[in-house]
Each structure stands twice: as C-alpha cells, then as structure tokens.
C-alpha cells in the first residue's frame, strides 16, 4: 500500500501543470509529513553441531508522522515547530525442525516535539527543491514480551517474560533533501529522502514466569527485575508530505 502511495505521488508530480509560487518574509507554512523506514524482514540459518539446524526470522517496522508549523524568515528559509508521533516494533523468532521454540518481541511508541529549518534553493517556480534539518525529543514507551521452550532434555520447561517501561526518553535528528511540487499558489506536495539518527532510553520492570511439563498452566517460579535499555539507530527514510502556504496579503 505504501508503495502505491509513492507511485501515485510521483505520477501526480509528472502530470501537474506549471503553477508558480513566490514566497516572502512573514508567510507561514502548515503541513504534515509521513515518513517510513520501510518494513524489513530477514531470515538466517544456524547450525550447531550438538543441537542441530536452527533458523531465525527478524521483522521490524518504523513509521513517523510529523505535523509542522513554520514561518518564512526570508524568501527562501522557513523555521518552525514539529510534532513527532513514531510507533515502531521488532520481532525475532527461532525455529528448529518446524516449531518455534523462542520468540522475542518489542514495541515502542514515541511522542514529542522539536524544531526544523527548511531552505528552498529556488525563490519561484512550480518545482522547488529544498534541504531541511529537524531535531525533536520526547517521551518513549517500550513494551516487551517473549518465550523460550527448552527441549534439550527432561524436564522440558517453558520460560515466558513481559516488560513495560516508565519514564522513557528519545531524541531524533534528521537531514533531508526533497522537492515541493506546487499544486496551486497556496499548496504543495513534498517528496523527500533523509538520513536520521535516533536514540532512546527506557527503564522497565520485567517479569519472568517458569513452567515445567507437570504444571503447564501454573508457573513454578516467578522472578522480577528492573532493566534499562539504550538504543541508537542510523537509517534512511523515504517520505511524502503536504504543505499549505498562508501568504500575506500583497498590496
């Protein structure tokens, strides 16, 4: 579905007319961007002599929605504020001879705000290339869950865990280059490619439950601990956006 949106966006850029735009100091820009690190999926085959053949699968997603409000401080440059809404997740599973014996999953939700600066390389025209820098920070929430089945001997047992964070924090910094296709004097469609550095820190309580084959429905032991995680990520994002330009009344 996302690929169809990108293709439709590119098609609309090609067939649109030659509407011109001209900005001036004091104009405002209101819009929103939707960016994705795209959905990733990978597999690996692992063979251990004493255990046998294993396979693992990793899937992850990362999606960002950033509404913004900016002001032109010159004919080419806009500065303003952004709101960041960013859900993401990752799941890793391990299989041996078909059944899944281990699964680890984490989902996070970030919400915060920051600022941006955009510079257009052309003052007028219907196709306006730009460069943009954005920084934002805010609250981060992280949930984890998983299980592990031990099948290497008797007794067989299952180990499950869950965790939930409190007081998390995140930071993002993005450098992007793109193009605004003017759809009228007061509206434009953005498409951009950017590099993003992101980091987050979460402290969460983790509960582990242990089961054996004789008491499969009732845990034989419960353990709790407090875990602090720190993540840093470098990646590229492809995005589209829509901008509304509130131009001052011209005399």
Buried (B, 14 or more C-beta within 10 A) or exposed (E): EEEEEBEEBEEEBEEBEEBEBEBEEEBBBBBBBBBBBBEEEEEEEEEEEEEEEBBBBBBBBBBBBBBBBBBBBBEBBBBBBBBBBBBBBBBBBBBBEEEBBBBBBBBBBBBBBBBBBBBBEEEEBBBBEBBBBBBBBBEBBBBBBBBBBBEEEEEBBBBBBBBBBEEBBBBBBBEBEBBBBBBEEEBBBBBBEBEBBBBBBBBBEBBBBBBBEEEEEEBEEEEEEEEEBEBEEEBEBBBBBBBEBEBEEEE
